[in-house]
């Protein structure tokens, strides 16, 4: 699983809410082209972008059965998950290569964002060593 992380810290570009329509179209076009290419190689299992964190909710079970809900945005959080890809690759090195490619998605002025992409293996069952 390739997790697209976004952080307000350490970035030198404006949030996507401040990008021009052309910049947003170029970014989304890059993502669609990436998904098409990965579909063509048979490596894409799933890919999704997530809504902005202001729409997020954290839900916890609570005594009495009523869930405890915390509304977003979360002022103390400067990082959030922006989306993901699930890929079926021949090797971990190939997953890293794909992550590096999507990290370079264009942002403002077409410059590569170089956003961190976390690469995690999806478990097929419980760990054998605990």
C-alpha angles and dihedrals in degrees: 000000000000111000117199107215124195125198128184087205119082096011123123096198133082121256114270089254087071098046121109119253089251091054092049091049091050091049094048090044090055090051092048091048090050091051091048091050093048090047088053092053091046092241101111115094098162140338129188137173118214130225118252116285092252086079094052127110130191111215125196130178113252135196110269094034098271109124119235108231126194113197124221153264095076108212094198092054119082096170128065141168109258098182147311148231125210108205132181104216135177091234144005088250090061090052089053090049091053090047090053090051095051091044087067094061110145121260134171113352088005092284116148112260094212089203116178113261114197113214115208131170114237108230117237092200142344117313113269093217119053 
